[in-house]
Amino acid sequence: MRKTLGIGLMLGWQDIRQSYRRSVFGQLWITIGMAVTISAIGIVFGTIFNTPLEVFLPYLASGLITWGLIAGILNEGNQAFIVAEAMIKQLPLPKIVYVVRVVWRNIIVSAHNIVIMPVVIILFGGGVTWALLLWPLGVLLAVFALSGMAMIFGIVATRFRDLPQIISAALTVAFYITPVIWIKESLGDNELVEAIVSLNPLYHILQVMRLPLISQYPSLENWIWVVALGIALWTIGLLLFKKYEKRIAYWV
């Protein structure tokens, strides 16, 4: 298991290095791109929502950085085996390696982006509280749940090639119905919005990673959702792996 994990981590790191090979700024482009996005959306939507930048920008930055990790793992996870076709057919590696590869690659990207948060907090006020100590736990549990989901998507999408397009479209819709760039409380006491948000699993995954970054505590409901999702998704994923792992080489 340790060897399998090590191979997956190595492949994920090599993907990042290869993407920015011979680039002047290299992996710094990841951070630059996110910083520009946060600045542009922050100014425009902060004005539209009539929310002070010192409140909205940290909320937006933490939301976009966190959502980038969520969407990256799920979008790339459903093609984890498809894009690794050559390796799967040539090397007898455990297929879970390719899921680890995708998850680790997106964690590295997120690590590049997270350095933006201290800058935002320093420039626009705010402080650090004990809530920040919950952030590593939130990330760990969220990645656990997301990797389980990516494992399931990867197996099913390898067999049914329409799934990647469906997942991509669904994540676009999910981005707008999840409070990533909008503040739920700003809509008032709306029962429909509350129901949509509360039943959205990605919202709870978002919250356990985002809230500690902006000195807030995730609710007990958020933690329960993420832990339950992680256990359920990994159980289903491992069952699918046990049944279909040997068929993946024939499906790619």
KOLVEX-15344 format. One record per residue (C-alpha): residue number from 1; x, y, z. Coordinates in pm, 1 decimal, m for minus. Layout:
<fitors>
num_x_y_z
NUM_X_Y_Z
...
</fitors>
This chain:
<fitors>
num_x_y_z
1_0.0_0.0_0.0
2_284.9_237.5_85.2
3_449.8_168.3_m251.8
4_120.0_226.6_m433.0
5_70.0_557.4_m254.4
6_427.4_661.5_m331.1
7_386.9_592.9_m703.1
8_63.8_791.4_m715.4
9_223.8_1087.7_m537.8
10_523.1_1078.9_m770.2
11_303.5_1075.1_m1080.8
12_93.3_1365.8_m954.8
13_403.4_1575.2_m885.3
14_548.1_1492.2_m1228.1
15_223.6_1608.1_m1392.2
16_259.8_1950.7_m1230.4
17_626.2_1981.5_m1325.4
18_554.2_1876.4_m1683.2
19_270.4_2127.6_m1718.9
20_502.2_2422.3_m1647.3
21_820.3_2294.1_m1806.2
22_1027.9_2572.6_m1967.9
23_790.5_2835.8_m1833.5
24_948.8_3155.0_m1697.8
25_728.3_3173.7_m1389.5
26_669.3_2799.3_m1369.3
27_416.4_2689.4_m1110.6
28_377.3_3049.9_m994.8
29_128.0_3085.5_m1281.4
30_m116.9_2878.4_m1075.5
31_m111.6_3140.3_m800.0
32_m111.2_3434.3_m1041.1
33_m416.1_3300.6_m1226.5
34_m615.2_3251.4_m906.7
35_m514.8_3592.8_m768.9
36_m632.2_3768.4_m1085.8
37_m961.0_3575.6_m1079.9
38_m1025.8_3661.8_m714.8
39_m945.3_4030.1_m771.7
40_m1169.0_4064.1_m1077.1
41_m1467.9_3874.6_m935.2
42_m1423.3_4036.9_m593.5
43_m1446.9_4391.2_m724.4
44_m1740.6_4320.5_m957.2
45_m1953.7_4102.9_m728.9
46_m1862.6_4298.3_m417.7
47_m2016.7_4600.3_m587.8
48_m2319.5_4404.7_m712.3
49_m2388.7_4255.1_m367.9
50_m2312.1_4588.1_m200.7
51_m2079.0_4410.1_41.7
52_m1762.7_4572.8_182.7
53_m1447.5_4427.9_26.9
54_m1297.7_4353.7_368.8
55_m1589.5_4115.0_423.8
56_m1648.0_3984.0_72.9
57_m1292.6_3932.0_m54.8
58_m1175.9_3687.2_216.2
59_m1506.5_3499.9_174.5
60_m1464.8_3489.7_m203.2
61_m1095.9_3396.7_m195.6
62_m1149.7_3107.5_45.2
63_m1450.3_2993.2_m158.8
64_m1278.6_2994.8_m498.7
65_m962.2_2829.3_m368.9
66_m1164.0_2559.1_m196.1
67_m1396.7_2508.6_m491.1
68_m1094.3_2474.4_m718.5
69_m985.9_2171.9_m516.3
70_m1336.4_2021.7_m519.5
71_m1398.5_2071.8_m891.6
72_m1044.7_1970.3_m986.1
73_m1060.0_1635.2_m807.7
74_m1405.9_1551.8_m942.1
75_m1353.0_1673.8_m1299.5
76_m1014.7_1506.6_m1337.2
77_m1107.4_1207.3_m1124.2
78_m1371.8_1090.6_m1367.3
79_m1101.3_1067.1_m1635.1
80_m830.3_926.0_m1409.0
81_m815.8_596.4_m1596.4
82_m905.6_727.3_m1940.9
83_m607.9_965.5_m1963.6
84_m376.9_696.7_m1821.0
85_m466.2_448.0_m2096.3
86_m107.6_396.6_m2212.2
87_26.2_333.5_m1862.6
88_m260.4_102.1_m1771.4
89_m197.6_m113.0_m2078.8
90_179.9_m125.3_m2030.6
91_234.7_m135.7_m1653.4
92_76.4_m375.9_m1403.2
93_14.9_m107.4_m1139.5
94_m279.0_m111.7_m897.2
95_m547.5_106.6_m1052.7
96_m589.9_307.1_m732.5
97_m255.1_468.6_m823.6
98_m429.0_680.2_m1086.9
99_m686.4_810.0_m839.0
100_m407.7_903.8_m596.4
101_m231.3_1077.3_m884.7
102_m530.8_1299.2_m959.9
103_m602.4_1382.1_m595.8
104_m239.8_1468.8_m517.9
105_m205.6_1681.8_m830.5
106_m501.4_1892.1_m725.3
107_m378.5_1920.1_m367.7
108_m52.2_2064.0_m503.2
109_m244.6_2317.4_m712.9
110_m453.4_2411.3_m409.6
111_m136.9_2450.6_m202.3
112_m11.1_2705.8_m454.9
113_m338.0_2896.6_m426.9
114_m372.5_2890.4_m49.7
115_m79.9_3133.0_m14.0
116_m319.1_3400.7_m140.7
117_m525.6_3383.8_180.2
118_m267.3_3543.0_417.5
119_m219.4_3827.2_166.7
120_m597.0_3887.2_146.7
121_m630.8_3884.0_526.2
122_m339.5_4125.1_572.1
123_m461.2_4366.7_303.5
124_m829.3_4364.6_394.4
125_m819.4_4316.2_767.0
126_m939.9_4025.8_970.7
127_m742.1_3810.9_1205.3
128_m651.1_3455.2_1289.0
129_m852.6_3266.2_1549.8
130_m845.1_2917.5_1699.7
131_m1083.6_2811.9_1422.7
132_m783.4_2791.5_1189.3
133_m665.8_2481.0_1376.7
134_m966.1_2297.3_1230.7
135_m857.2_2367.5_873.1
136_m618.0_2068.7_833.8
137_m888.3_1835.7_968.2
138_m1144.3_1985.9_732.7
139_m913.2_1942.2_433.9
140_m831.5_1584.5_532.8
141_m1197.2_1482.8_566.7
142_m1298.7_1671.2_252.3
143_m1022.7_1510.3_43.1
144_m1122.2_1171.8_186.4
145_m1481.6_1221.2_67.2
146_m1380.0_1370.7_m268.1
147_m1133.0_1092.3_m345.6
148_m1404.5_835.9_m279.9
149_m1630.8_1020.6_m521.3
150_m1350.6_1045.7_m777.7
151_m1290.4_671.8_m749.9
152_m1654.5_595.3_m826.0
153_m1673.3_847.6_m1110.3
154_m1347.1_717.2_m1257.4
155_m1468.2_358.0_m1280.5
156_m1813.7_441.2_m1415.7
157_m1683.4_703.9_m1661.3
158_m1432.0_457.8_m1803.6
159_m1717.7_225.6_m1889.5
160_m1965.7_497.6_m1996.0
161_m1782.3_776.3_m2177.8
162_m2071.8_1023.8_m2161.3
163_m2024.0_1063.5_m1786.6
164_m1729.5_1310.5_m1799.3
165_m1940.8_1559.4_m1996.0
166_m2233.9_1508.9_m1759.9
167_m2014.9_1562.4_m1452.2
168_m1856.4_1873.3_m1603.3
169_m2199.6_2023.8_m1674.3
170_m2329.1_1923.6_m1330.1
171_m2032.5_2089.8_m1157.7
172_m2098.0_2410.2_m1349.8
173_m2454.4_2411.6_m1219.1
174_m2333.6_2315.4_m870.2
175_m2095.1_2611.6_m868.3
176_m2386.4_2853.4_m901.0
177_m2621.3_2686.4_m652.2
178_m2345.1_2647.8_m393.2
179_m2247.7_2959.0_m190.5
180_m1903.6_2995.2_m344.9
181_m1925.6_3355.1_m468.0
182_m2252.4_3449.5_m299.7
183_m2333.1_3469.3_69.5
184_m2627.3_3257.6_178.9
185_m2723.7_3493.8_461.1
186_m2753.0_3782.8_215.2
187_m3063.9_3620.7_64.0
188_m3253.0_3641.7_390.2
189_m3476.4_3373.3_535.7
190_m3556.0_3184.2_215.9
191_m3674.5_2828.5_280.2
192_m3611.5_2712.3_m77.0
193_m3251.9_2837.7_m75.0
194_m3197.1_2686.5_269.5
195_m3325.5_2349.1_149.5
196_m3114.7_2350.6_m168.1
197_m2800.7_2445.5_20.0
198_m2852.2_2209.8_315.4
199_m2905.9_1908.4_89.2
200_m2605.0_1991.4_m127.9
201_m2315.3_1762.4_m24.5
202_m2060.2_1987.1_m195.1
203_m2172.7_2274.3_27.3
204_m2077.6_2084.2_341.1
205_m1743.7_1980.0_190.0
206_m1684.5_2344.6_101.4
207_m1771.3_2466.0_450.4
208_m1533.3_2242.5_647.4
209_m1243.6_2372.5_438.1
210_m1348.7_2733.4_391.0
211_m1483.3_2850.7_725.9
212_m1166.7_2794.1_934.0
213_m977.3_3010.6_682.8
214_m1205.8_3305.6_757.1
215_m1208.0_3254.9_1135.6
216_m1542.2_3075.5_1151.0
217_m1638.3_2732.6_1280.4
218_m1811.3_2472.5_1060.0
219_m2138.3_2348.5_1206.1
220_m2189.3_2001.0_1348.1
221_m2411.9_1933.2_1045.9
222_m2120.9_2012.5_813.7
223_m1891.3_1766.5_992.7
224_m2151.5_1489.7_1003.0
225_m2225.6_1526.0_632.7
226_m1859.1_1511.4_530.6
227_m1770.7_1215.1_753.3
228_m2080.1_1020.9_643.8
229_m2011.2_1099.5_278.1
230_m1650.9_986.2_306.8
231_m1741.9_653.3_464.4
232_m2028.5_587.7_220.7
233_m1833.6_686.4_m91.6
234_m1522.7_486.7_m2.3
235_m1735.0_181.9_78.5
236_m1904.8_201.1_m260.2
237_m1576.7_282.9_m436.3
238_m1389.3_m12.4_m287.8
239_m1674.5_m248.1_m373.5
240_m1667.0_m125.7_m734.3
241_m1289.5_m163.5_m744.0
242_m1309.3_m515.9_m614.9
243_m1557.3_m610.0_m885.4
244_m1434.6_m411.6_m1186.3
245_m1065.1_m328.6_m1139.3
246_m950.8_m601.7_m1380.4
247_m1193.0_m479.7_m1647.3
248_m1059.6_m123.4_m1653.0
249_m771.9_m221.7_m1884.6
250_m1027.5_m346.4_m2138.7
251_m1249.7_m39.4_m2108.1
252_m983.3_229.4_m2166.5
</fitors>
